[in-house]
Amino acid sequence: MRQDIVEGPLARRMFELVEPIGAIPYSADEPNEAMFALGFTDYWDTYFAGRAAPLGSSVPAAVVHALFYNFAPGEVARHIPKVWSTTTPEAAIAARQEGCVNALRRILGDRVDSPDFARAAELLTRAAISAPVDGRPMYAALRTLPLPEEPVARLFHAASLLREHRGDGHICALMAEGIGGLEAHVLLALDLGIPAPTFGRIHHLPAALLSDLIDTMKARGLVEDEASFTPAGRRVKDRVEALTDDLALVPYDALAPGELDELIAALEPLAQ
């Protein structure tokens, strides 16, 4: 680890640069179109098929629920294992990658053919495959897939690896503070200045469930109401983010300081 970096800022900066690439499956049209071409008609079917595919088709809903962590009871079971009657994990992985490559090529244009892009893909991949898989189940599952040869696909795959690596660590940080998956959405909503019941990831849940969730968090001293933290809740959220950042640093140990600076410089225009 770079000794001149206090734990947190480097990981946060890399998150800001990598997340726009890793989130492409959820923020662009092409990945959805590629998944719908397999026969899906529901967005959440494509989400679970695409993200859970590295786990294989035999992993039951209860395990996917535990690994994903942030879905309400029963939500995962509405899609897993049903999605595997429409396609195979292998086909879902290929479609998702194809759609994401097409999206990145559209968004980034000529940048994908530049030497800087190829160098970013090389360095990001080296970081992404360097971390131990112990205690990182989603990262470990994605690590079992072969590395793409094509640079755009390789950059997306590396960003996906780092996203799942960070996500595994984030769950550890949440669990260390006793924060459940739905509670995590509430804390994120409040951090963004959004009243929890209107937040996109939980607004669809039954009103009674949301009311009970907020009441439980009020009783725990985490929130004042559905739109504001308590001071203790603010500290919990800050500790979760700090530990998440700390746990996300390991992959970047594989890069020398000069290489890390080079990677940051190459990723900045791509993230923008």
C-alpha atoms as an extended CHARMM CRD file, in Angstrom:
* protein
*
       272  EXT
         1         1  MET       CA              0.0000000000        0.0000000000        0.0000000000  PROA      1               0.0000000000
         2         2  ARG       CA              1.2680000000        3.5110000000       -0.7720000000  PROA      2               0.0000000000
         3         3  GLN       CA              2.4860000000        4.8950000000        2.5180000000  PROA      3               0.0000000000
         4         4  ASP       CA              1.8300000000        8.4990000000        1.4590000000  PROA      4               0.0000000000
         5         5  ILE       CA             -1.8870000000        7.8020000000        1.1950000000  PROA      5               0.0000000000
         6         6  VAL       CA             -3.9980000000        7.9170000000        4.3450000000  PROA      6               0.0000000000
         7         7  GLU       CA             -6.4570000000        5.0350000000        4.1890000000  PROA      7               0.0000000000
         8         8  GLY       CA             -9.6480000000        6.1370000000        2.4770000000  PROA      8               0.0000000000
         9         9  PRO       CA             -8.8920000000        8.9450000000       -0.0210000000  PROA      9               0.0000000000
        10        10  LEU       CA             -7.1600000000        6.7670000000       -2.6030000000  PROA      10              0.0000000000
        11        11  ALA       CA             -9.8750000000        4.1220000000       -2.4810000000  PROA      11              0.0000000000
        12        12  ARG       CA            -12.5530000000        6.8130000000       -2.7110000000  PROA      12              0.0000000000
        13        13  ARG       CA            -10.8410000000        8.3740000000       -5.7200000000  PROA      13              0.0000000000
        14        14  MET       CA            -10.5700000000        4.9970000000       -7.4530000000  PROA      14              0.0000000000
        15        15  PHE       CA            -14.2310000000        4.3230000000       -6.6990000000  PROA      15              0.0000000000
        16        16  GLU       CA            -15.1630000000        7.6130000000       -8.3750000000  PROA      16              0.0000000000
        17        17  LEU       CA            -13.1270000000        6.6550000000      -11.4550000000  PROA      17              0.0000000000
        18        18  VAL       CA            -14.0600000000        2.9730000000      -11.7340000000  PROA      18              0.0000000000
        19        19  GLU       CA            -17.7190000000        3.0290000000      -10.7090000000  PROA      19              0.0000000000
        20        20  PRO       CA            -18.9760000000        4.7730000000      -13.8880000000  PROA      20              0.0000000000
        21        21  ILE       CA            -17.5010000000        1.8770000000      -15.8800000000  PROA      21              0.0000000000
        22        22  GLY       CA            -18.5510000000       -0.8970000000      -13.4960000000  PROA      22              0.0000000000
        23        23  ALA       CA            -22.1090000000        0.4570000000      -13.3000000000  PROA      23              0.0000000000
        24        24  ILE       CA            -22.6300000000        0.3680000000      -17.0790000000  PROA      24              0.0000000000
        25        25  PRO       CA            -24.8720000000       -2.7660000000      -16.8590000000  PROA      25              0.0000000000
        26        26  TYR       CA            -27.3230000000       -0.7270000000      -14.7850000000  PROA      26              0.0000000000
        27        27  SER       CA            -27.0450000000        2.6690000000      -16.4660000000  PROA      27              0.0000000000
        28        28  ALA       CA            -26.9850000000        2.0850000000      -20.2310000000  PROA      28              0.0000000000
        29        29  ASP       CA            -29.4910000000        0.7000000000      -22.7320000000  PROA      29              0.0000000000
        30        30  GLU       CA            -27.2500000000       -1.6950000000      -24.6360000000  PROA      30              0.0000000000
        31        31  PRO       CA            -26.7500000000       -4.2480000000      -21.8110000000  PROA      31              0.0000000000
        32        32  ASN       CA            -30.5090000000       -4.4270000000      -21.2600000000  PROA      32              0.0000000000
        33        33  GLU       CA            -31.1180000000       -4.8370000000      -24.9850000000  PROA      33              0.0000000000
        34        34  ALA       CA            -28.5900000000       -7.6670000000      -25.1640000000  PROA      34              0.0000000000
        35        35  MET       CA            -30.2150000000       -9.4220000000      -22.2090000000  PROA      35              0.0000000000
        36        36  PHE       CA            -33.7330000000       -8.9070000000      -23.5910000000  PROA      36              0.0000000000
        37        37  ALA       CA            -32.5410000000      -10.5540000000      -26.8100000000  PROA      37              0.0000000000
        38        38  LEU       CA            -32.1050000000      -13.7340000000      -24.7810000000  PROA      38              0.0000000000
        39        39  GLY       CA            -35.8450000000      -13.7630000000      -24.1150000000  PROA      39              0.0000000000
        40        40  PHE       CA            -36.2390000000      -11.6760000000      -20.9610000000  PROA      40              0.0000000000
        41        41  THR       CA            -39.0230000000       -9.1060000000      -20.6800000000  PROA      41              0.0000000000
        42        42  ASP       CA            -38.4350000000       -7.8610000000      -17.1100000000  PROA      42              0.0000000000
        43        43  TYR       CA            -35.5180000000       -5.6310000000      -16.1050000000  PROA      43              0.0000000000
        44        44  TRP       CA            -34.9950000000       -7.3620000000      -12.7630000000  PROA      44              0.0000000000
        45        45  ASP       CA            -34.7510000000      -10.7300000000      -14.4980000000  PROA      45              0.0000000000
        46        46  THR       CA            -31.8640000000       -9.3020000000      -16.5100000000  PROA      46              0.0000000000
        47        47  TYR       CA            -30.2810000000       -7.8810000000      -13.3410000000  PROA      47              0.0000000000
        48        48  PHE       CA            -30.2890000000      -11.1650000000      -11.4810000000  PROA      48              0.0000000000
        49        49  ALA       CA            -29.3250000000      -13.2450000000      -14.5170000000  PROA      49              0.0000000000
        50        50  GLY       CA            -26.4470000000      -10.9300000000      -15.3660000000  PROA      50              0.0000000000
        51        51  ARG       CA            -25.0410000000      -10.4290000000      -11.8990000000  PROA      51              0.0000000000
        52        52  ALA       CA            -25.6570000000      -13.9110000000      -10.4880000000  PROA      52              0.0000000000
        53        53  ALA       CA            -24.4500000000      -15.7610000000      -13.5890000000  PROA      53              0.0000000000
        54        54  PRO       CA            -20.8710000000      -16.2840000000      -12.3060000000  PROA      54              0.0000000000
        55        55  LEU       CA            -22.3710000000      -18.1860000000       -9.3600000000  PROA      55              0.0000000000
        56        56  GLY       CA            -23.9260000000      -20.7770000000      -11.6930000000  PROA      56              0.0000000000
        57        57  SER       CA            -27.5140000000      -21.9210000000      -12.1180000000  PROA      57              0.0000000000
        58        58  SER       CA            -27.5840000000      -24.2970000000       -9.1320000000  PROA      58              0.0000000000
        59        59  VAL       CA            -27.0930000000      -21.6510000000       -6.4380000000  PROA      59              0.0000000000
        60        60  PRO       CA            -30.4660000000      -21.2060000000       -4.6840000000  PROA      60              0.0000000000
        61        61  ALA       CA            -32.2430000000      -17.9130000000       -4.1190000000  PROA      61              0.0000000000
        62        62  ALA       CA            -31.4350000000      -17.9130000000       -0.3970000000  PROA      62              0.0000000000
        63        63  VAL       CA            -27.7090000000      -17.8990000000       -1.1600000000  PROA      63              0.0000000000
        64        64  VAL       CA            -28.0180000000      -15.1520000000       -3.7870000000  PROA      64              0.0000000000
        65        65  HSD       CA            -30.0920000000      -13.1370000000       -1.2960000000  PROA      65              0.0000000000
        66        66  ALA       CA            -27.3380000000      -13.5090000000        1.2990000000  PROA      66              0.0000000000
        67        67  LEU       CA            -24.5720000000      -12.5520000000       -1.1300000000  PROA      67              0.0000000000
        68        68  PHE       CA            -26.3800000000       -9.5550000000       -2.6410000000  PROA      68              0.0000000000
        69        69  TYR       CA            -27.4690000000       -8.5130000000        0.8680000000  PROA      69              0.0000000000
        70        70  ASN       CA            -29.6550000000       -5.5300000000        0.0250000000  PROA      70              0.0000000000
        71        71  PHE       CA            -32.9450000000       -6.9530000000       -1.2260000000  PROA      71              0.0000000000
        72        72  ALA       CA            -36.1690000000       -7.3270000000        0.7310000000  PROA      72              0.0000000000
        73        73  PRO       CA            -37.3100000000      -10.8320000000        1.7190000000  PROA      73              0.0000000000
        74        74  GLY       CA            -38.7210000000      -12.6510000000       -1.2870000000  PROA      74              0.0000000000
        75        75  GLU       CA            -37.3930000000      -10.2830000000       -3.9500000000  PROA      75              0.0000000000
        76        76  VAL       CA            -34.5480000000      -12.5360000000       -5.0740000000  PROA      76              0.0000000000
        77        77  ALA       CA            -36.7780000000      -15.6190000000       -5.0920000000  PROA      77              0.0000000000
        78        78  ARG       CA            -39.0430000000      -13.9970000000       -7.6770000000  PROA      78              0.0000000000
        79        79  HSD       CA            -36.1630000000      -14.2130000000      -10.1640000000  PROA      79              0.0000000000
        80        80  ILE       CA            -33.7920000000      -16.9650000000       -9.0060000000  PROA      80              0.0000000000
        81        81  PRO       CA            -33.8600000000      -19.7320000000      -10.2420000000  PROA      81              0.0000000000
        82        82  LYS       CA            -36.6090000000      -18.7090000000      -12.7170000000  PROA      82              0.0000000000
        83        83  VAL       CA            -34.1780000000      -16.8090000000      -14.9440000000  PROA      83              0.0000000000
        84        84  TRP       CA            -32.3540000000      -20.0400000000      -15.7590000000  PROA      84              0.0000000000
        85        85  SER       CA            -35.4260000000      -21.3600000000      -17.5840000000  PROA      85              0.0000000000
        86        86  THR       CA            -34.8910000000      -18.5220000000      -20.0890000000  PROA      86              0.0000000000
        87        87  THR       CA            -31.1250000000      -18.6680000000      -20.5870000000  PROA      87              0.0000000000
        88        88  THR       CA            -27.8990000000      -20.1620000000      -19.2500000000  PROA      88              0.0000000000
        89        89  PRO       CA            -25.3180000000      -18.4390000000      -17.0630000000  PROA      89              0.0000000000
        90        90  GLU       CA            -22.8230000000      -18.6500000000      -19.9030000000  PROA      90              0.0000000000
        91        91  ALA       CA            -25.1920000000      -16.9190000000      -22.3370000000  PROA      91              0.0000000000
        92        92  ALA       CA            -26.0620000000      -14.2570000000      -19.7500000000  PROA      92              0.0000000000
        93        93  ILE       CA            -22.3840000000      -13.5010000000      -19.1320000000  PROA      93              0.0000000000
        94        94  ALA       CA            -21.7070000000      -13.2070000000      -22.8630000000  PROA      94              0.0000000000
        95        95  ALA       CA            -24.7540000000      -11.0040000000      -23.5160000000  PROA      95              0.0000000000
        96        96  ARG       CA            -23.9740000000       -8.7070000000      -20.6160000000  PROA      96              0.0000000000
        97        97  GLN       CA            -20.3820000000       -8.2860000000      -21.7680000000  PROA      97              0.0000000000
        98        98  GLU       CA            -21.4250000000       -7.6580000000      -25.3660000000  PROA      98              0.0000000000
        99        99  GLY       CA            -23.9780000000       -5.0510000000      -24.3140000000  PROA      99              0.0000000000
       100       100  CYS       CA            -21.5390000000       -3.2790000000      -22.0150000000  PROA      100             0.0000000000
       101       101  VAL       CA            -18.8260000000       -3.1940000000      -24.6700000000  PROA      101             0.0000000000
       102       102  ASN       CA            -21.2930000000       -1.6870000000      -27.1440000000  PROA      102             0.0000000000
       103       103  ALA       CA            -22.3530000000        0.9040000000      -24.5480000000  PROA      103             0.0000000000
       104       104  LEU       CA            -18.7650000000        1.8690000000      -23.7350000000  PROA      104             0.0000000000
       105       105  ARG       CA            -17.8790000000        2.1610000000      -27.4100000000  PROA      105             0.0000000000
       106       106  ARG       CA            -20.8690000000        4.4630000000      -27.9570000000  PROA      106             0.0000000000
       107       107  ILE       CA            -20.1540000000        6.5990000000      -24.8910000000  PROA      107             0.0000000000
       108       108  LEU       CA            -16.3760000000        6.8370000000      -25.2560000000  PROA      108             0.0000000000
       109       109  GLY       CA            -16.1170000000        6.9640000000      -29.0370000000  PROA      109             0.0000000000
       110       110  ASP       CA            -12.5710000000        7.1970000000      -30.4180000000  PROA      110             0.0000000000
       111       111  ARG       CA            -11.0590000000        7.1180000000      -26.9210000000  PROA      111             0.0000000000
       112       112  VAL       CA            -11.3470000000        3.3060000000      -26.8690000000  PROA      112             0.0000000000
       113       113  ASP       CA             -8.7900000000        3.0760000000      -29.6930000000  PROA      113             0.0000000000
       114       114  SER       CA             -6.1550000000        5.2180000000      -27.9710000000  PROA      114             0.0000000000
       115       115  PRO       CA             -2.9530000000        3.9640000000      -26.3280000000  PROA      115             0.0000000000
       116       116  ASP       CA             -4.1080000000        5.5100000000      -23.0350000000  PROA      116             0.0000000000
       117       117  PHE       CA             -7.2360000000        3.3810000000      -23.0900000000  PROA      117             0.0000000000
       118       118  ALA       CA             -5.2470000000        0.2100000000      -23.7090000000  PROA      118             0.0000000000
       119       119  ARG       CA             -2.8850000000        1.1630000000      -20.8740000000  PROA      119             0.0000000000
       120       120  ALA       CA             -5.8210000000        1.8340000000      -18.5410000000  PROA      120             0.0000000000
       121       121  ALA       CA             -7.2530000000       -1.5970000000      -19.3610000000  PROA      121             0.0000000000
       122       122  GLU       CA             -3.8750000000       -3.2190000000      -18.7000000000  PROA      122             0.0000000000
       123       123  LEU       CA             -3.2670000000       -1.5120000000      -15.3560000000  PROA      123             0.0000000000
       124       124  LEU       CA             -6.8350000000       -1.8170000000      -14.1070000000  PROA      124             0.0000000000
       125       125  THR       CA             -6.8640000000       -5.5190000000      -14.9450000000  PROA      125             0.0000000000
       126       126  ARG       CA             -3.6100000000       -6.0810000000      -13.1150000000  PROA      126             0.0000000000
       127       127  ALA       CA             -5.0920000000       -4.4540000000      -10.0220000000  PROA      127             0.0000000000
       128       128  ALA       CA             -8.4120000000       -6.2360000000      -10.4040000000  PROA      128             0.0000000000
       129       129  ILE       CA             -6.9780000000       -9.7510000000      -10.4580000000  PROA      129             0.0000000000
       130       130  SER       CA             -4.3780000000       -9.2060000000       -7.7360000000  PROA      130             0.0000000000
       131       131  ALA       CA             -6.4720000000       -9.2700000000       -4.5540000000  PROA      131             0.0000000000
       132       132  PRO       CA             -7.0560000000      -12.3510000000       -2.3830000000  PROA      132             0.0000000000
       133       133  VAL       CA            -10.4960000000      -13.8910000000       -2.8460000000  PROA      133             0.0000000000
       134       134  ASP       CA            -10.8400000000      -14.9920000000        0.8030000000  PROA      134             0.0000000000
       135       135  GLY       CA            -14.0520000000      -13.6340000000        2.2790000000  PROA      135             0.0000000000
       136       136  ARG       CA            -15.0280000000      -12.0570000000       -1.0620000000  PROA      136             0.0000000000
       137       137  PRO       CA            -17.6520000000      -14.4170000000       -2.5450000000  PROA      137             0.0000000000
       138       138  MET       CA            -18.9530000000      -12.2450000000       -5.3960000000  PROA      138             0.0000000000
       139       139  TYR       CA            -15.4480000000      -11.1510000000       -6.3360000000  PROA      139             0.0000000000
       140       140  ALA       CA            -14.2750000000      -14.7690000000       -6.1910000000  PROA      140             0.0000000000
       141       141  ALA       CA            -17.1130000000      -15.8920000000       -8.4660000000  PROA      141             0.0000000000
       142       142  LEU       CA            -16.2660000000      -13.2470000000      -11.0480000000  PROA      142             0.0000000000
       143       143  ARG       CA            -12.5850000000      -14.1620000000      -10.8460000000  PROA      143             0.0000000000
       144       144  THR       CA            -13.4400000000      -17.6430000000      -12.1630000000  PROA      144             0.0000000000
       145       145  LEU       CA            -14.3550000000      -16.1730000000      -15.5500000000  PROA      145             0.0000000000
       146       146  PRO       CA            -11.6770000000      -15.9290000000      -18.2510000000  PROA      146             0.0000000000
       147       147  LEU       CA            -10.1800000000      -12.5070000000      -18.8790000000  PROA      147             0.0000000000
       148       148  PRO       CA            -11.3890000000      -10.9880000000      -22.1670000000  PROA      148             0.0000000000
       149       149  GLU       CA             -8.7190000000      -10.2580000000      -24.7330000000  PROA      149             0.0000000000
       150       150  GLU       CA            -10.4090000000       -7.2760000000      -26.3740000000  PROA      150             0.0000000000
       151       151  PRO       CA             -9.4430000000       -4.0340000000      -24.5570000000  PROA      151             0.0000000000
       152       152  VAL       CA            -12.9390000000       -2.5860000000      -24.0650000000  PROA      152             0.0000000000
       153       153  ALA       CA            -14.2550000000       -5.8890000000      -22.7440000000  PROA      153             0.0000000000
       154       154  ARG       CA            -11.1890000000       -6.2190000000      -20.5490000000  PROA      154             0.0000000000
       155       155  LEU       CA            -11.6450000000       -2.7470000000      -19.0440000000  PROA      155             0.0000000000
       156       156  PHE       CA            -15.2990000000       -3.4640000000      -18.2920000000  PROA      156             0.0000000000
       157       157  HSD       CA            -14.4440000000       -6.8260000000      -16.7560000000  PROA      157             0.0000000000
       158       158  ALA       CA            -11.7460000000       -5.2880000000      -14.5780000000  PROA      158             0.0000000000
       159       159  ALA       CA            -14.1570000000       -2.5900000000      -13.3930000000  PROA      159             0.0000000000
       160       160  SER       CA            -16.7490000000       -5.2620000000      -12.6120000000  PROA      160             0.0000000000
       161       161  LEU       CA            -14.2150000000       -7.2170000000      -10.5700000000  PROA      161             0.0000000000
       162       162  LEU       CA            -13.2860000000       -4.1320000000       -8.5670000000  PROA      162             0.0000000000
       163       163  ARG       CA            -16.9490000000       -3.2420000000       -8.0850000000  PROA      163             0.0000000000
       164       164  GLU       CA            -17.7520000000       -6.6810000000       -6.6590000000  PROA      164             0.0000000000
       165       165  HSD       CA            -14.5800000000       -6.6250000000       -4.5620000000  PROA      165             0.0000000000
       166       166  ARG       CA            -15.6270000000       -3.3150000000       -3.0570000000  PROA      166             0.0000000000
       167       167  GLY       CA            -19.1840000000       -4.5590000000       -2.6470000000  PROA      167             0.0000000000
       168       168  ASP       CA            -18.0690000000       -7.5970000000       -0.6710000000  PROA      168             0.0000000000
       169       169  GLY       CA            -16.0820000000       -5.3090000000        1.6160000000  PROA      169             0.0000000000
       170       170  HSD       CA            -19.0260000000       -2.9310000000        1.9530000000  PROA      170             0.0000000000
       171       171  ILE       CA            -21.1940000000       -5.7750000000        3.2210000000  PROA      171             0.0000000000
       172       172  CYS       CA            -18.5200000000       -6.5980000000        5.7930000000  PROA      172             0.0000000000
       173       173  ALA       CA            -18.5150000000       -2.9610000000        6.9160000000  PROA      173             0.0000000000
       174       174  LEU       CA            -22.3220000000       -2.9110000000        7.1660000000  PROA      174             0.0000000000
       175       175  MET       CA            -22.3650000000       -6.1170000000        9.1630000000  PROA      175             0.0000000000
       176       176  ALA       CA            -19.6840000000       -4.8030000000       11.5080000000  PROA      176             0.0000000000
       177       177  GLU       CA            -22.0510000000       -1.9310000000       12.3660000000  PROA      177             0.0000000000
       178       178  GLY       CA            -25.1270000000       -4.1670000000       12.5140000000  PROA      178             0.0000000000
       179       179  ILE       CA            -26.7060000000       -2.4920000000        9.4820000000  PROA      179             0.0000000000
       180       180  GLY       CA            -28.9970000000       -4.6850000000        7.3990000000  PROA      180             0.0000000000
       181       181  GLY       CA            -29.3980000000       -4.4390000000        3.6500000000  PROA      181             0.0000000000
       182       182  LEU       CA            -32.5920000000       -2.3810000000        3.6720000000  PROA      182             0.0000000000
       183       183  GLU       CA            -31.2320000000       -0.1800000000        6.4530000000  PROA      183             0.0000000000
       184       184  ALA       CA            -28.2260000000        0.4900000000        4.2310000000  PROA      184             0.0000000000
       185       185  HSD       CA            -30.5490000000        1.9020000000        1.5640000000  PROA      185             0.0000000000
       186       186  VAL       CA            -32.1190000000        4.2140000000        4.1230000000  PROA      186             0.0000000000
       187       187  LEU       CA            -28.7030000000        5.4970000000        5.2120000000  PROA      187             0.0000000000
       188       188  LEU       CA            -27.6780000000        6.0300000000        1.5910000000  PROA      188             0.0000000000
       189       189  ALA       CA            -30.9020000000        7.8720000000        0.7930000000  PROA      189             0.0000000000
       190       190  LEU       CA            -30.4400000000       10.2050000000        3.7420000000  PROA      190             0.0000000000
       191       191  ASP       CA            -26.7970000000       10.7460000000        2.8160000000  PROA      191             0.0000000000
       192       192  LEU       CA            -27.9880000000       11.8550000000       -0.6340000000  PROA      192             0.0000000000
       193       193  GLY       CA            -30.6270000000       14.1310000000        0.8880000000  PROA      193             0.0000000000
       194       194  ILE       CA            -33.5260000000       11.9450000000       -0.2960000000  PROA      194             0.0000000000
       195       195  PRO       CA            -36.4050000000       10.9120000000        1.9980000000  PROA      195             0.0000000000
       196       196  ALA       CA            -36.0950000000        7.1480000000        2.3960000000  PROA      196             0.0000000000
       197       197  PRO       CA            -39.6060000000        6.1900000000        1.1830000000  PROA      197             0.0000000000
       198       198  THR       CA            -38.9540000000        7.8930000000       -2.1740000000  PROA      198             0.0000000000
       199       199  PHE       CA            -35.5080000000        6.3500000000       -2.7310000000  PROA      199             0.0000000000
       200       200  GLY       CA            -35.3550000000        4.3380000000       -5.9470000000  PROA      200             0.0000000000
       201       201  ARG       CA            -34.0890000000        1.0850000000       -4.4730000000  PROA      201             0.0000000000
       202       202  ILE       CA            -36.8060000000        0.7800000000       -1.8030000000  PROA      202             0.0000000000
       203       203  HSD       CA            -39.6730000000        3.0610000000       -2.8470000000  PROA      203             0.0000000000
       204       204  HSD       CA            -41.5250000000        0.0860000000       -4.3640000000  PROA      204             0.0000000000
       205       205  LEU       CA            -41.6710000000       -1.8590000000       -1.0850000000  PROA      205             0.0000000000
       206       206  PRO       CA            -44.9500000000       -2.1170000000        0.8400000000  PROA      206             0.0000000000
       207       207  ALA       CA            -45.6840000000        0.9760000000        2.9140000000  PROA      207             0.0000000000
       208       208  ALA       CA            -46.0100000000       -1.1120000000        6.0780000000  PROA      208             0.0000000000
       209       209  LEU       CA            -42.5490000000       -2.6110000000        5.5330000000  PROA      209             0.0000000000
       210       210  LEU       CA            -40.9970000000        0.8200000000        5.0100000000  PROA      210             0.0000000000
       211       211  SER       CA            -42.7730000000        2.1990000000        8.0720000000  PROA      211             0.0000000000
       212       212  ASP       CA            -41.5180000000       -0.6730000000       10.2270000000  PROA      212             0.0000000000
       213       213  LEU       CA            -38.0200000000       -0.2070000000        8.8100000000  PROA      213             0.0000000000
       214       214  ILE       CA            -37.9310000000        3.4810000000        9.7230000000  PROA      214             0.0000000000
       215       215  ASP       CA            -39.4480000000        2.8100000000       13.1560000000  PROA      215             0.0000000000
       216       216  THR       CA            -36.7820000000        0.1780000000       13.8670000000  PROA      216             0.0000000000
       217       217  MET       CA            -34.0120000000        2.5690000000       12.8410000000  PROA      217             0.0000000000
       218       218  LYS       CA            -35.5190000000        5.3190000000       15.0010000000  PROA      218             0.0000000000
       219       219  ALA       CA            -35.5880000000        2.9350000000       17.9650000000  PROA      219             0.0000000000
       220       220  ARG       CA            -31.9330000000        2.1230000000       17.3290000000  PROA      220             0.0000000000
       221       221  GLY       CA            -31.0700000000        5.8290000000       17.3490000000  PROA      221             0.0000000000
       222       222  LEU       CA            -29.9530000000        5.8670000000       13.7060000000  PROA      222             0.0000000000
       223       223  VAL       CA            -32.5250000000        8.2560000000       12.2250000000  PROA      223             0.0000000000
       224       224  GLU       CA            -34.7030000000       11.0730000000       13.4920000000  PROA      224             0.0000000000
       225       225  ASP       CA            -37.3410000000       10.4060000000       10.8570000000  PROA      225             0.0000000000
       226       226  GLU       CA            -37.5790000000        9.2050000000        7.2650000000  PROA      226             0.0000000000
       227       227  ALA       CA            -35.4710000000       12.1270000000        6.0120000000  PROA      227             0.0000000000
       228       228  SER       CA            -32.7580000000       12.8350000000        8.5980000000  PROA      228             0.0000000000
       229       229  PHE       CA            -29.9750000000       11.1540000000       10.5260000000  PROA      229             0.0000000000
       230       230  THR       CA            -29.3880000000       11.3040000000       14.2320000000  PROA      230             0.0000000000
       231       231  PRO       CA            -25.8010000000       12.2990000000       15.1040000000  PROA      231             0.0000000000
       232       232  ALA       CA            -25.1680000000        8.6450000000       15.9880000000  PROA      232             0.0000000000
       233       233  GLY       CA            -26.5910000000        7.5030000000       12.6570000000  PROA      233             0.0000000000
       234       234  ARG       CA            -24.3770000000        9.9510000000       10.8130000000  PROA      234             0.0000000000
       235       235  ARG       CA            -21.3420000000        8.5290000000       12.6090000000  PROA      235             0.0000000000
       236       236  VAL       CA            -22.3830000000        4.9750000000       11.7280000000  PROA      236             0.0000000000
       237       237  LYS       CA            -22.7200000000        5.8950000000        8.0560000000  PROA      237             0.0000000000
       238       238  ASP       CA            -19.3160000000        7.5900000000        8.0830000000  PROA      238             0.0000000000
       239       239  ARG       CA            -17.6760000000        4.5660000000        9.7450000000  PROA      239             0.0000000000
       240       240  VAL       CA            -19.2240000000        2.2250000000        7.1730000000  PROA      240             0.0000000000
       241       241  GLU       CA            -17.8800000000        4.3200000000        4.3130000000  PROA      241             0.0000000000
       242       242  ALA       CA            -14.4290000000        4.6590000000        5.8760000000  PROA      242             0.0000000000
       243       243  LEU       CA            -14.1140000000        0.9150000000        6.4440000000  PROA      243             0.0000000000
       244       244  THR       CA            -15.4340000000        0.1890000000        2.9550000000  PROA      244             0.0000000000
       245       245  ASP       CA            -12.7300000000        2.4310000000        1.5240000000  PROA      245             0.0000000000
       246       246  ASP       CA            -10.0610000000        0.8210000000        3.6760000000  PROA      246             0.0000000000
       247       247  LEU       CA            -11.0700000000       -2.6820000000        2.5920000000  PROA      247             0.0000000000
       248       248  ALA       CA            -11.1220000000       -1.6220000000       -1.0680000000  PROA      248             0.0000000000
       249       249  LEU       CA             -7.4610000000       -0.5600000000       -1.1700000000  PROA      249             0.0000000000
       250       250  VAL       CA             -5.8580000000       -3.9840000000       -1.5090000000  PROA      250             0.0000000000
       251       251  PRO       CA             -6.0720000000       -4.3810000000       -5.3160000000  PROA      251             0.0000000000
       252       252  TYR       CA             -4.1210000000       -1.1950000000       -5.8750000000  PROA      252             0.0000000000
       253       253  ASP       CA             -1.1630000000       -2.5260000000       -3.9110000000  PROA      253             0.0000000000
       254       254  ALA       CA             -0.2700000000       -4.3760000000       -7.1260000000  PROA      254             0.0000000000
       255       255  LEU       CA              0.6280000000       -1.1060000000       -8.8540000000  PROA      255             0.0000000000
       256       256  ALA       CA              3.7350000000        0.9820000000       -8.3010000000  PROA      256             0.0000000000
       257       257  PRO       CA              3.0920000000        4.6310000000       -7.3670000000  PROA      257             0.0000000000
       258       258  GLY       CA              3.9480000000        5.8040000000      -10.8770000000  PROA      258             0.0000000000
       259       259  GLU       CA              1.6380000000        3.2120000000      -12.4280000000  PROA      259             0.0000000000
       260       260  LEU       CA             -1.1700000000        4.2460000000      -10.1080000000  PROA      260             0.0000000000
       261       261  ASP       CA             -0.7320000000        7.8730000000      -11.1300000000  PROA      261             0.0000000000
       262       262  GLU       CA             -0.7320000000        6.7770000000      -14.7750000000  PROA      262             0.0000000000
       263       263  LEU       CA             -3.9360000000        4.7840000000      -14.2510000000  PROA      263             0.0000000000
       264       264  ILE       CA             -5.6980000000        7.7000000000      -12.5660000000  PROA      264             0.0000000000
       265       265  ALA       CA             -4.7140000000       10.0300000000      -15.3920000000  PROA      265             0.0000000000
       266       266  ALA       CA             -5.9620000000        7.5570000000      -18.0060000000  PROA      266             0.0000000000
       267       267  LEU       CA             -9.2670000000        6.8890000000      -16.2020000000  PROA      267             0.0000000000
       268       268  GLU       CA            -10.2050000000       10.5080000000      -15.4960000000  PROA      268             0.0000000000
       269       269  PRO       CA            -11.3920000000       11.4020000000      -19.0130000000  PROA      269             0.0000000000
       270       270  LEU       CA            -13.1600000000        8.0390000000      -19.3310000000  PROA      270             0.0000000000
       271       271  ALA       CA            -15.0520000000        8.4990000000      -16.0740000000  PROA      271             0.0000000000
       272       272  GLN       CA            -16.0800000000       12.0070000000      -17.0800000000  PROA      272             0.0000000000
